[in-house]
Amino acid sequence: MQKIVTIVGARPQFIKSLPVSNQIRKSFREVLVHTGQHYDNNMSAVFFEEMGIPEPDYNLGVGSGTQAGQTAQMLERIERVLLDEKPDTLLIYGDTNSTLAGALAASKLHVPIAHVEAGLRSFDKKMPEEVNRIVADHVSEYLFCPTQTAVDNLKNEGITEGVELVGDVMYDAALHFGAIADSKSDILDKLGVAAGDYLLATIHRSSNTDIVDNLKVLLEVLVESGQSIVFPVHPRTRKVVNESGLQKIIDGSKVRLTDPVGYIDFLKLEKNAAKILTDSGGVQKEAFFFAVPCITLRDTTEWVETVESGWNVLVHVDKELILRKISDFAPTGTPAQLFGDGKAAQYIAERLTT
């Protein structure tokens, strides 16, 4: 039986990996490697537990660090795994430092690489994720694209061989676990909020957390909106809030800071929010899947389809614009089916076996 080494390290990758792992384990031996990029229990272990993700065969325990330092540690440790395991293929997801390190390690050892979510581009190289995804695409043999736009992006860069339009594995997961969230999650009752009566916010991108003035503006916007807002706080964001004294902006407001929540609970919060404010690529998509208006706290996005469809708007850190969109952004109709038919994982597994 052929062997696939799968690299994951961050919360969105855990979600993406489950439907694919379920499919590829029918035909391959999968060795699951967790780099430890997300190591907080609420950002890591809880996902493996509640989603039934197979336990990692390796946990590299890299943890946080600078972009270069974190990637270097991952690169060295992934190389050791590849030398020991001698896989037929390396499978990577998305655009994190774990993705980049896996791609570089496998490329230098001449291990064929399969990249899930290939072809995404924000055209903003100030984002570390943009550099990661470009490098990963250019060294991959299998490029599994979630949308036609992604296919077109690769073609524009001269990449046509090995490119497959399969749909989005996050859509696979959202369909399955969204139904479970409807019936099993009690997060709304726990937080004391009613469906449609709150906004959901997430902020974690380095452009919004490492630049304290940007984070300050965004917290002020949430408070000044006067809306009831549920804000599960990423550990990186929580650290900046605590160290920079920004908590006082929130105190006494209708903004409720919580610890990160599990995937099932988060889907329930997304599906029942009046609007979502986020700088997360995955959350932009899930908002689209569930027909919830999304206000993206960035000036670029790799998910341009969500903007072009009218269900997502880019606002960056423009206070007046964000407040206006909180008030009046109200797309109508039903989002088009742009992310496949919910069988992306099946198509990926089939392609890898041929």
HELIX and SHEET records of a PDB file:
HELIX    1   1 ARG A   11  ILE A   24  1                                  14    
HELIX    2   2 ASN A   41  MET A   43  5                                   3    
HELIX    3   3 ALA A   45  MET A   51  1                                   7    
HELIX    4   4 GLN A   67  GLU A   85  1                                  19    
HELIX    5   5 ASN A   97  LYS A  108  1                                  12    
HELIX    6   6 PRO A  128  HIS A  138  1                                  11    
HELIX    7   7 GLN A  148  ASN A  156  1                                   9    
HELIX    8   8 VAL A  169  LYS A  184  1                                  16    
HELIX    9   9 ILE A  187  LEU A  191  1                                   5    
HELIX   10  10 SER A  206  THR A  209  1                                   4    
HELIX   11  11 VAL A  212  GLU A  224  1                                  13    
HELIX   12  12 PRO A  235  GLU A  243  1                                   9    
HELIX   13  13 GLN A  247  ILE A  250  1                                   4    
HELIX   14  14 TYR A  263  ASN A  272  1                                  10    
HELIX   15  15 GLY A  281  PHE A  289  1                                   9    
HELIX   16  16 VAL A  304  GLU A  308  1                                   5    
HELIX   17  17 LYS A  319  ASP A  328  1                                  10    
HELIX   18  18 ALA A  344  THR A  353  1                                  10    
SHEET    1   A 7 TYR A  58  ASN A  59  0                                        
SHEET    2   A 7 ARG A  29  HIS A  34  1                                        
SHEET    3   A 7 LYS A   3  VAL A   8  1                                        
SHEET    4   A 7 THR A  89  TYR A  93  1                                        
SHEET    5   A 7 ILE A 113  VAL A 116  1                                        
SHEET    6   A 7 TYR A 142  CYS A 145  1                                        
SHEET    7   A 7 VAL A 163  LEU A 165  1                                        
SHEET    1   B 6 VAL A 255  THR A 258  0                                        
SHEET    2   B 6 ILE A 229  PRO A 232  1                                        
SHEET    3   B 6 LEU A 199  THR A 202  1                                        
SHEET    4   B 6 LYS A 275  THR A 278  1                                        
SHEET    5   B 6 CYS A 294  THR A 296  1                                        
SHEET    6   B 6 ASN A 312  LEU A 314  1                                        
END                                                                             
